Amino acid sequence: MRLPSLATTLALSASTTSALLRFSCSQLVIERLDPLVNPGQAPSPHLHQIVGGNAFNTTMDPTKPPPSQATCTTCTFADDFSNYWTAVLYFRARNGSYKRVPIKPNSGFESATGGMTIYYIPYIGSTKQSVTAFKPGYRMLVGNHGMRTREEAQRFRQNTYTCLQNIMTRTGETLDMPKAPCPAGIMTNVRFPTCWDGKNLDSPDHMSHISYPSSGTFENNGPCPATHPVKIPQLFFEVIWDTTKFNDKALWPEDGSQPFVWSQGDRTGFGNHGDYVFGWKDDALQKAMDTNCNINCPQLKTQTIATGNKCAGKVHVKEELDGCESSVLLFVGVVDADVGIGVSSIPGQMEAE
C-alpha cells in the first residue's frame, strides 16, 4: 500500500506554504529507557534512540520542565530542550545474528551525529491558520509498539517508511517495512495528530488527549473534532537508517523475507512509534508558529550542528547495544515471539544506575 507523502505535499505547495520549522537534532543517547510508557523503570522493555535536551531521565517529572533541568541540547534551535525518541532498528542475518543499524544524517545536516530531522508545521496552504503551541508538561505518543497487522497500523496512518533511492526520495511511503534492499537506506516517518482537547497535558495512554481531524487530513486542513477543538502544530520526525551495508541479499533470510526488526521485536514494521516530551524554553515555539518561520527562524536562538553534537546524555542503563550472535540473548521477556531487544540476560552486560 502506497501512501501520500507529507514531504511531497510540502514540495508541491512550496510556493504557498509559508510556515515550517525543519531542523536537526543529533543523537543524545541510545538506551532502554521510556519515561512515558515505563516511568521509573530502568531498563525499560526495549531500546530507544533519543535526541534533544540532556535532562532526559527515567521519569521526566512533568513538574520539572526540561528547560529548567537541561544544560544543553542536541538540536540546532538552542531553546529546544524537548526530547524525541523512537525504537531502534536491527538487522537479522541469515546466520541468526543481529546487528544494530546505524543512523545517518539527513540532507542539509550532513555533519550531524545520527539523530533525527524534526518538523513543526502549523498549517499547509496559502491561508494562514493560528495554532496553539504545546505547553510545559505536555507529552504524547503516536503508534503502538505491539501492533503487527496492517489493519491495526492504519489507525496511525501517518507512521510510514520510505525506501530511499537517494537521500532526496520522498515518495512511495508504506505502512510496513520495505521488502527489497533500499539503495540509500530506509527512512522512518513519525507524524503526530494535530488536534488537542485543550485541557490535558497528558493522558493515561499518552494519546487520548490528541486526535486526528474529524474529516480529511492535516494536509488538506481538515477540521478538528469537537472533543479536541484546539489546533496544534504537526510534529513530524524523520529518521534515516543506514541499511546500505546490509543490502547484500546473500545475508538476508533464506526465505527472502525482509531482515529488519524493531527493538521491540517487530519484524512487520507496523509497530512503528514515537514519543515526545515538550521542552521549548519560554514562549519560543509559540513565537515561531505565530511569525510564520520558514525553515530558518530569525526569532529563535540557534546553535551549530557541531555544538549540538557535543551535547551528551547520561547513560542510565549500561549494556551491549550493537548486536549479538543469538536472538535468545537479544530478545528478553518473550511474549509470542514479539519481544524487546536488550542483552540483560547476559551476566555482567547490563547494569542499571
C-alpha positions in Angstrom: 0.0 0.0 0.0 1.4 3.3 -1.1 0.5 6.4 1.0 0.6 10.1 0.1 3.7 11.8 1.4 3.6 14.9 3.6 7.0 15.8 2.2 5.6 15.6 -1.3 2.7 17.7 -0.3 5.0 20.3 1.1 7.2 20.3 -2.0 4.2 20.7 -4.3 2.9 23.6 -2.3 6.2 25.2 -1.6 5.0 28.5 -3.2 2.0 28.6 -0.8 3.3 27.0 2.3 4.7 29.9 4.4 5.3 28.3 7.8 7.6 25.4 8.7 10.4 24.6 11.1 12.8 21.9 9.9 15.9 21.3 12.0 18.4 18.7 13.1 18.7 17.0 16.5 21.8 14.9 16.8 22.0 11.7 18.9 21.7 12.2 22.6 21.8 8.6 23.9 20.7 5.1 22.9 19.4 3.1 25.9 16.5 1.2 27.3 14.5 4.0 28.9 10.9 5.0 28.2 9.8 7.6 30.8 6.3 7.9 29.2 5.3 4.2 29.0 7.6 2.8 31.7 8.3 5.7 34.0 10.9 4.9 36.7 11.8 1.6 35.1 15.5 1.1 34.1 15.8 -0.8 31.9 12.6 -0.4 30.0 11.4 -3.4 27.9 13.0 -2.3 24.7 15.7 0.0 23.3 15.2 3.6 22.2 17.3 6.3 20.5 16.7 9.7 22.0 17.5 13.2 20.8 17.1 16.7 22.4 17.9 18.1 25.8 20.3 16.4 28.2 17.8 16.3 31.1 16.3 13.0 29.7 15.8 10.6 32.6 13.8 7.7 33.8 10.7 9.7 34.9 10.7 13.1 33.1 8.7 14.5 36.0 6.2 16.9 34.5 6.6 19.3 37.4 10.3 19.8 36.4 10.2 21.4 32.9 13.2 20.3 30.7 14.5 23.9 30.2 15.0 24.2 34.0 16.9 20.9 34.2 18.9 20.6 30.9 22.3 22.2 30.3 22.5 21.6 26.6 20.5 20.2 23.6 21.5 18.3 20.5 19.0 20.4 18.4 20.1 23.3 16.3 17.4 25.5 17.8 19.1 26.2 21.1 15.9 26.8 23.1 14.5 23.4 22.3 15.2 21.1 25.3 12.4 18.8 24.3 13.0 15.0 24.0 12.1 13.0 21.0 12.5 9.2 20.7 11.8 6.1 18.7 12.7 2.4 18.8 15.9 1.2 17.3 16.3 -0.9 14.2 18.3 -4.1 13.9 19.4 -6.3 11.0 18.6 -10.0 11.3 21.1 -12.0 9.3 20.7 -15.4 7.7 23.1 -16.9 10.3 20.8 -15.8 13.2 22.9 -12.9 14.3 21.6 -9.3 15.0 23.3 -6.1 14.3 22.2 -2.6 15.2 21.5 -0.4 12.1 23.3 3.0 12.3 21.5 6.3 11.8 22.8 8.7 9.2 22.1 12.4 8.9 19.5 13.9 6.6 20.0 16.2 3.6 21.3 19.6 4.7 22.5 18.2 8.1 25.4 16.0 6.9 27.6 16.8 9.9 25.1 15.7 12.5 25.8 12.6 14.6 22.9 10.4 13.7 19.7 11.6 15.3 16.6 12.9 13.6 15.2 15.7 11.5 12.3 17.4 13.3 9.5 19.4 11.8 6.9 21.7 13.3 4.3 22.6 10.7 1.4 25.0 11.7 -0.5 24.7 8.5 -0.2 23.9 4.8 -1.6 26.2 2.1 -1.9 29.8 1.3 -4.3 30.7 4.2 -2.6 31.4 7.5 -4.1 29.5 10.4 -3.4 30.0 14.1 -2.2 27.1 16.1 -1.5 26.7 19.8 2.0 25.6 20.7 2.5 22.8 23.3 2.6 23.8 26.9 5.0 23.0 29.7 4.4 19.4 31.0 2.9 18.4 27.6 3.8 14.9 26.3 2.4 12.5 23.8 2.9 9.2 22.0 1.9 8.1 18.5 1.9 4.5 17.3 1.8 1.2 19.2 4.9 -0.9 19.7 2.7 -4.1 19.9 0.9 -3.7 16.6 1.7 -6.4 14.0 -1.1 -6.1 11.4 -1.9 -3.6 8.6 -5.4 -3.2 10.0 -4.0 -2.1 13.4 -1.4 0.2 11.9 -3.9 2.1 9.7 -5.1 3.8 12.9 -1.8 5.7 12.8 -1.9 6.3 9.1 1.0 8.8 9.1 3.6 6.5 10.6 5.4 5.2 7.5 8.5 4.0 5.7 10.3 5.4 2.7 12.7 3.2 0.7 15.3 5.8 -0.3 16.5 5.6 -3.8 18.7 8.6 -2.9 18.8 11.0 0.0 16.1 13.1 -1.5 13.5 10.4 -2.1 10.1 11.5 -0.6 7.6 9.3 -2.4 6.3 5.7 -2.1 5.6 5.6 1.6 4.4 2.4 3.1 3.0 1.3 6.4 5.2 -1.8 6.6 8.9 -2.4 6.1 10.3 -2.2 2.6 10.6 -5.7 1.1 13.7 -5.1 -1.1 17.1 -3.5 -0.5 16.9 0.3 -0.4 19.8 1.9 -2.3 20.2 4.9 0.2 18.6 3.5 3.3 15.2 3.3 5.0 13.6 6.5 6.3 11.0 6.2 9.0 8.4 8.9 9.2 6.6 9.5 12.5 3.8 12.1 12.4 1.7 13.1 15.4 -2.0 14.1 15.4 -2.8 17.8 15.1 -5.8 18.3 17.4 -5.8 18.7 21.2 -8.5 18.6 23.8 -7.2 21.9 25.2 -7.3 20.6 28.8 -5.0 17.7 29.4 -1.2 17.9 29.0 -1.1 14.1 29.0 -3.5 11.1 29.3 -3.2 7.6 30.7 -2.4 6.1 27.3 -0.5 9.3 26.2 -2.8 9.5 23.2 -6.4 10.2 24.2 -5.8 13.9 24.7 -4.9 14.3 21.0 -6.8 13.4 17.8 -6.6 13.4 14.0 -9.0 15.8 12.2 -12.7 14.7 12.2 -12.7 14.6 8.4 -10.0 15.0 5.8 -6.4 15.2 6.9 -3.9 17.8 8.2 -2.6 18.2 4.7 -6.0 19.4 3.4 -6.8 21.4 6.6 -9.4 19.0 7.9 -11.3 20.4 10.9 -10.6 19.3 14.4 -13.4 17.3 16.2 -15.5 19.0 18.9 -13.8 16.7 21.5 -10.4 18.0 20.5 -11.0 21.5 19.2 -7.6 23.1 19.6 -5.3 23.0 16.6 -1.7 22.2 17.4 1.4 22.1 15.1 2.1 18.9 13.1 5.1 17.4 14.9 7.0 15.1 12.5 10.2 13.1 12.8 12.3 11.7 10.0 15.0 9.1 10.9 17.3 7.7 8.2 18.6 4.2 9.0 21.7 3.4 7.0 20.7 -0.1 5.8 23.1 0.1 2.8 25.8 -2.2 4.5 23.1 -4.9 4.7 21.9 -4.7 1.1 23.6 -7.9 0.0 20.7 -10.4 -0.2 23.1 -13.3 0.5 22.9 -12.0 4.1 19.1 -12.0 4.2 17.0 -14.9 5.5 16.9 -17.8 3.1 13.1 -17.4 2.6 13.7 -13.9 1.1 11.8 -12.1 3.8 12.9 -8.6 4.7 15.5 -8.8 7.5 14.9 -5.7 9.6 13.4 -5.8 13.1 12.5 -3.1 15.6 14.0 -3.3 19.1 10.6 -4.4 20.5 10.8 -7.5 18.3 8.6 -6.2 15.5 9.5 -7.7 12.1 6.5 -6.3 10.3 7.1 -2.6 10.7 3.5 -2.0 11.9 4.8 -1.3 15.4 6.5 2.0 14.3 6.0 4.6 17.1 7.4 7.8 18.5 7.4 9.7 21.8 7.6 13.4 22.7 8.1 15.4 25.8 7.8 19.2 25.2 10.7 21.3 26.4 10.9 24.5 24.5 12.1 27.5 26.6 9.5 30.1 27.5 7.3 31.0 24.5 9.9 30.3 21.8 7.8 27.7 20.0 4.6 29.8 20.0 6.6 32.8 18.7 7.9 30.6 15.8 4.4 29.4 15.0 2.9 32.9 15.1 5.6 34.5 13.0 5.4 32.0 10.1 9.0 31.0 10.3 10.0 29.2 7.1 12.8 26.6 7.7 15.0 29.2 9.3 13.7 31.4 12.1 15.5 34.6 13.0 13.2 34.9 16.1 14.8 31.8 17.6 18.2 31.3 19.1 20.3 28.8 17.1 23.5 26.8 17.5 25.7 24.9 15.1 25.3 21.2 14.5 28.9 20.8 15.8 27.7 22.3 19.1 24.7 20.0 19.2 27.0 17.0 18.6 28.9 17.8 21.8 25.8 17.5 24.0 25.6 14.1 25.6 23.1 12.5 27.9 23.7 10.4 31.0 23.6 6.7 30.3 21.3 5.1 32.9 21.4 1.5 31.6 24.8 0.1 30.7 24.6 -2.8 28.2 25.9 -4.1 24.9 23.7 -2.5 22.2 25.2 -3.2 18.8 24.3 -6.8 18.3 24.6 -10.5 19.3 25.1 -13.8 17.7 22.0 -15.3 19.2 18.4 -13.9 19.2 17.9 -15.6 22.6 20.4 -13.1 24.1 18.9 -10.2 22.3 15.2 -10.8 23.0 14.2 -11.0 26.6 10.8 -11.4 28.2 9.4 -13.5 25.4 5.8 -12.8 24.5 4.5 -14.6 21.4 7.9 -14.1 19.8 7.5 -10.3 19.6 9.8 -9.1 22.3 12.3 -6.5 23.2 15.9 -6.2 22.2 18.4 -5.9 25.0 21.0 -8.2 26.5 20.2 -8.2 30.1 20.2 -12.0 30.1 24.0 -11.9 29.6 25.6 -11.8 33.0 27.6 -8.7 33.6 26.5 -6.9 30.4 23.7 -4.7 31.8 23.9 -2.5 34.9 21.2 0.0 35.9 22.1 3.1 37.8 
